[in-house]
Amino acid sequence: MGFSVSGSAALVFAGLLIAFGMWHGAASDSFERVSEARSDRADRLLDQQNTALALTATYVDGTLTVEATNDGSTALSLNRTDVLVDNEYETDWRANATVDGDEETYLWLPGEQLTVEIATGATPSRVKLATEDGVSGTEVVA
């Protein structure tokens, strides 16, 4: 066997080793990303299952008052909570929102009550409150 056969065999083996290293790195990174995504999805699903709301809505003299109690075991953020009145998205409801009487907090812990007052011109018929986990409560206005 001459030098050319030994040299070309060494080059082929070196190329295979480099190719395997690149494939292994890409496959390992892909597997890690998929595993992290599945873990994040499981965490979101657990939060969703642990979220529950109790909702009441009353309308008196042009003011709609929505009271929602966080009956679940997940802390919720007011910044990621939405209010819809008669299927219309309310944008400035946080200015008149309190959590157990506290106007300064944006954290809605389990067992606490969120109170929102919204000035409306006409008498609304339905209110929906949606949380960051996708859990929502709908109530007919009394």
C-alpha positions as a Markdown table, in Angstrom:
| # | Residue | x | y | z |
|---|---|---|---|---|
| 1 | Met | 0.0 | 0.0 | 0.0 |
| 2 | Gly | 1.4 | 3.3 | -1.0 |
| 3 | Phe | 1.3 | 6.7 | 0.6 |
| 4 | Ser | -1.6 | 7.8 | -1.6 |
| 5 | Val | -4.0 | 5.1 | -0.4 |
| 6 | Ser | -3.1 | 5.7 | 3.2 |
| 7 | Gly | -3.4 | 9.4 | 2.8 |
| 8 | Ser | -6.7 | 9.3 | 1.1 |
| 9 | Ala | -8.1 | 6.8 | 3.7 |
| 10 | Ala | -6.9 | 9.2 | 6.5 |
| 11 | Leu | -8.7 | 12.1 | 4.7 |
| 12 | Val | -11.9 | 10.0 | 4.3 |
| 13 | Phe | -11.9 | 9.1 | 8.0 |
| 14 | Ala | -11.2 | 12.7 | 9.0 |
| 15 | Gly | -14.1 | 13.9 | 6.8 |
| 16 | Leu | -16.4 | 11.3 | 8.4 |
| 17 | Leu | -15.3 | 12.3 | 11.9 |
| 18 | Ile | -16.0 | 16.0 | 11.1 |
| 19 | Ala | -19.4 | 15.2 | 9.5 |
| 20 | Phe | -20.4 | 13.1 | 12.5 |
| 21 | Gly | -19.4 | 15.9 | 14.8 |
| 22 | Met | -21.5 | 18.4 | 12.9 |
| 23 | Trp | -24.5 | 16.0 | 12.7 |
| 24 | His | -24.3 | 15.2 | 16.4 |
| 25 | Gly | -24.1 | 18.9 | 17.4 |
| 26 | Ala | -27.2 | 19.7 | 15.3 |
| 27 | Ala | -29.2 | 16.7 | 16.4 |
| 28 | Ser | -28.3 | 17.4 | 20.1 |
| 29 | Asp | -29.4 | 21.1 | 19.8 |
| 30 | Ser | -32.6 | 20.1 | 18.1 |
| 31 | Phe | -33.5 | 17.5 | 20.7 |
| 32 | Glu | -32.7 | 20.0 | 23.5 |
| 33 | Arg | -35.0 | 22.7 | 21.9 |
| 34 | Val | -37.9 | 20.2 | 21.5 |
| 35 | Ser | -37.4 | 19.1 | 25.2 |
| 36 | Glu | -37.5 | 22.7 | 26.4 |
| 37 | Ala | -40.6 | 23.4 | 24.3 |
| 38 | Arg | -42.4 | 20.4 | 25.8 |
| 39 | Ser | -41.5 | 21.4 | 29.3 |
| 40 | Asp | -42.7 | 25.0 | 28.7 |
| 41 | Arg | -46.0 | 23.6 | 27.3 |
| 42 | Ala | -46.5 | 21.4 | 30.3 |
| 43 | Asp | -45.9 | 24.3 | 32.6 |
| 44 | Arg | -48.4 | 26.5 | 30.8 |
| 45 | Leu | -50.9 | 23.7 | 30.8 |
| 46 | Leu | -50.5 | 23.2 | 34.6 |
| 47 | Asp | -51.0 | 27.0 | 35.1 |
| 48 | Gln | -54.1 | 26.8 | 33.0 |
| 49 | Gln | -55.5 | 23.9 | 35.0 |
| 50 | Asn | -54.8 | 25.7 | 38.3 |
| 51 | Thr | -56.6 | 28.9 | 37.2 |
| 52 | Ala | -60.2 | 29.5 | 38.1 |
| 53 | Leu | -62.4 | 32.7 | 38.3 |
| 54 | Ala | -65.6 | 33.6 | 40.0 |
| 55 | Leu | -67.2 | 36.7 | 38.3 |
| 56 | Thr | -70.1 | 39.1 | 39.1 |
| 57 | Ala | -71.1 | 42.2 | 37.1 |
| 58 | Thr | -73.5 | 44.9 | 38.1 |
| 59 | Tyr | -74.5 | 48.1 | 36.3 |
| 60 | Val | -75.7 | 51.2 | 38.3 |
| 61 | Asp | -76.0 | 54.8 | 37.0 |
| 62 | Gly | -73.7 | 54.5 | 34.0 |
| 63 | Thr | -71.0 | 52.5 | 35.8 |
| 64 | Leu | -70.3 | 48.9 | 35.2 |
| 65 | Thr | -68.7 | 47.2 | 38.2 |
| 66 | Val | -67.0 | 43.8 | 37.6 |
| 67 | Glu | -65.8 | 41.8 | 40.6 |
| 68 | Ala | -63.7 | 38.7 | 39.9 |
| 69 | Thr | -62.2 | 36.4 | 42.5 |
| 70 | Asn | -59.1 | 34.4 | 41.7 |
| 71 | Asp | -60.3 | 31.0 | 42.9 |
| 72 | Gly | -57.3 | 29.1 | 41.5 |
| 73 | Ser | -53.9 | 28.5 | 42.8 |
| 74 | Thr | -52.0 | 30.6 | 40.1 |
| 75 | Ala | -51.0 | 34.2 | 40.6 |
| 76 | Leu | -52.2 | 36.3 | 37.7 |
| 77 | Ser | -51.0 | 39.6 | 36.2 |
| 78 | Leu | -53.4 | 42.5 | 35.6 |
| 79 | Asn | -51.1 | 43.5 | 32.7 |
| 80 | Arg | -51.9 | 40.2 | 31.0 |
| 81 | Thr | -55.7 | 40.2 | 31.8 |
| 82 | Asp | -58.3 | 41.5 | 29.3 |
| 83 | Val | -61.8 | 42.7 | 29.8 |
| 84 | Leu | -64.5 | 42.7 | 27.1 |
| 85 | Val | -67.9 | 44.4 | 27.5 |
| 86 | Asp | -70.5 | 43.3 | 25.0 |
| 87 | Asn | -67.7 | 41.8 | 22.8 |
| 88 | Glu | -65.8 | 45.1 | 22.7 |
| 89 | Tyr | -62.3 | 45.2 | 24.1 |
| 90 | Glu | -61.8 | 47.6 | 26.9 |
| 91 | Thr | -58.4 | 49.4 | 26.9 |
| 92 | Asp | -58.4 | 51.7 | 29.9 |
| 93 | Trp | -59.9 | 49.5 | 32.5 |
| 94 | Arg | -56.7 | 49.2 | 34.6 |
| 95 | Ala | -56.9 | 52.8 | 35.7 |
| 96 | Asn | -60.0 | 52.0 | 37.7 |
| 97 | Ala | -59.0 | 48.5 | 38.9 |
| 98 | Thr | -58.2 | 47.5 | 42.5 |
| 99 | Val | -57.1 | 44.2 | 43.9 |
| 100 | Asp | -58.5 | 43.8 | 47.4 |
| 101 | Gly | -58.6 | 47.6 | 47.6 |
| 102 | Asp | -55.0 | 48.2 | 46.5 |
| 103 | Glu | -54.7 | 50.4 | 43.4 |
| 104 | Glu | -51.0 | 50.1 | 43.0 |
| 105 | Thr | -50.5 | 46.4 | 42.5 |
| 106 | Tyr | -50.5 | 44.6 | 39.2 |
| 107 | Leu | -50.4 | 41.1 | 40.8 |
| 108 | Trp | -53.6 | 39.2 | 41.5 |
| 109 | Leu | -52.9 | 36.4 | 43.9 |
| 110 | Pro | -55.1 | 33.4 | 44.7 |
| 111 | Gly | -58.0 | 34.3 | 46.9 |
| 112 | Glu | -57.9 | 38.0 | 46.1 |
| 113 | Gln | -60.7 | 40.0 | 44.5 |
| 114 | Leu | -60.3 | 42.2 | 41.5 |
| 115 | Thr | -62.7 | 45.1 | 41.2 |
| 116 | Val | -63.0 | 47.0 | 38.0 |
| 117 | Glu | -65.3 | 50.1 | 37.4 |
| 118 | Ile | -66.0 | 51.0 | 33.8 |
| 119 | Ala | -68.0 | 54.0 | 32.7 |
| 120 | Thr | -70.4 | 53.0 | 29.9 |
| 121 | Gly | -73.1 | 55.0 | 28.1 |
| 122 | Ala | -75.5 | 52.2 | 27.4 |
| 123 | Thr | -76.5 | 49.4 | 29.7 |
| 124 | Pro | -74.2 | 46.4 | 28.8 |
| 125 | Ser | -75.6 | 42.9 | 28.7 |
| 126 | Arg | -72.4 | 40.7 | 29.0 |
| 127 | Val | -68.9 | 40.9 | 30.4 |
| 128 | Lys | -65.9 | 38.7 | 29.8 |
| 129 | Leu | -62.7 | 38.6 | 31.7 |
| 130 | Ala | -59.8 | 36.6 | 30.2 |
| 131 | Thr | -56.5 | 35.7 | 32.0 |
| 132 | Glu | -53.0 | 35.2 | 30.6 |
| 133 | Asp | -53.5 | 31.4 | 30.7 |
| 134 | Gly | -56.5 | 31.6 | 28.4 |
| 135 | Val | -59.0 | 30.9 | 31.2 |
| 136 | Ser | -62.0 | 33.2 | 31.1 |
| 137 | Gly | -65.1 | 34.0 | 32.9 |
| 138 | Thr | -68.3 | 35.4 | 31.3 |
| 139 | Glu | -71.2 | 37.0 | 33.3 |
| 140 | Val | -74.5 | 38.5 | 32.4 |
| 141 | Val | -74.7 | 42.0 | 33.8 |
| 142 | Ala | -77.3 | 42.4 | 36.5 |
